Amino acid sequence: MRSGLPLKRIFLGYGAAAVLTPLAVLGTSHIPVFRTIPWTLSYLVVALCVAIGGTLPALLSTLASACGIYFLLLAPRQAYSSDLNVFVQIGAFLITAALITYLVRQRSLAMSSLQSSEMHYRSVAETSPDVVVTVDRDSRILSINPSVKAVFGYEPEDLIGKSLTALIPERMRAAHLAGISRHLATGDRHIPWNGVQLPGLRKDGHEVPLEISFSSYGAAENLRFTGFIRDISDRHRTHAALIQSEKLAAVGRLASSIAHEINNPLEAVTNLIYLSRATPDAAKIQEYLELADHELRRVSMIANQTLQFHKQSNTPVQVDCDALASVSLNLFQSRLANRQISLERRGRAKRAARCVAGEIRQVLHNLIANAIDAAPQQGRILIRSRDATARKSGRTGVLLTIADTGPGIPAEIRSCVFEPFFTTKGDGGSGLGLWICSHLVAKNDGILRMRTSQRPGRSGTVFTVFLPDTEKPAEAGA
């Protein structure tokens, strides 16, 4: 029972030992052909007993065979049954039988472990909601689980033996095959093998967003690839809903800023018109009207800049980042003045970034608003632009810096600032602003980073946005 074998198999092993062992000894002693290969039948019976019933039936067969061999074959042929040669032969038999028992038992355990592992893998693969697929070095599908029906619309048997490219959009098939060929030739991995997001092709021709993790095993002609493919359509829909929600919230904040900025010059115009009516001095009236005209031009400028938020293209173009920052800053003049925050501008960039202007404008609007919220009364905000080069990729572009002299971000929450729904503003924040910013910057092939300090006298937070000035070069293969 300790071996883990069923009781029925153990009894069957004992039965085989009790019945087959005497027959093997008798066959060895009476059949001439077996006398030339002594004890072979007994060894076979021992191997059979350990395979059927485990170690104890094999031990019984070994002892019974040794006794039978001694009394029927060895002792009668010796002048003295105590001759040392008899015991040497019996000892050799016992050692060989023990070795056979060990080897067969180890093989049985290995086979049992292999079967258990295979059953576990099969149960995991069969019940997994992800598609589990195994392909050979030629991208032929060797196995695939039933989840392929829900994700791709195929029955598993429809794909066995076919190329994996049947599940890949046509525009990406050449890149896939080129990537596989390069990996087979050099061993290089051109893309991550864990959690890479790529589109897949359903049976009905529609594309579906996927998250893929895969690995390889074997070597040479027996090389195999196993992939775990997850449908992330729900995640994309949730992601899009969150982005839409934050866009609506951004529109609300923008409307509030615009209303605040427009209200001040309109109040000034109202007061100047009242003063013009109340004075008979024509020179004063002219002065008041010129001031009113200046305030109305400011209202017009704010309205025109607001239209730029609405009339935004989704196509990347060359953009003057300093001009984008100026558009956002014009909507915060009153807040800056009310809190007596000094603004320092350093526009040193000579390059124009290649990006979607409306998306980067939204990023700058959010970062500047956060800087104003963080800066203390009579604090300071720095907005700077300069030409830069990304160290890892070597791409040239523009680096925008938005820094404030606020209290800084505590160390225990710094890793959470770009996560969705994380906010330090209580009920006043949605927790999506910086998450959306990181998404929009990454969408424009840029890099968003943060540095912060809480050192007394040198506290503050710095956000940097790197935007390339050229289009991302095409990759040689996925």
Disulfide bonds with the S-S distance in Angstrom:
none
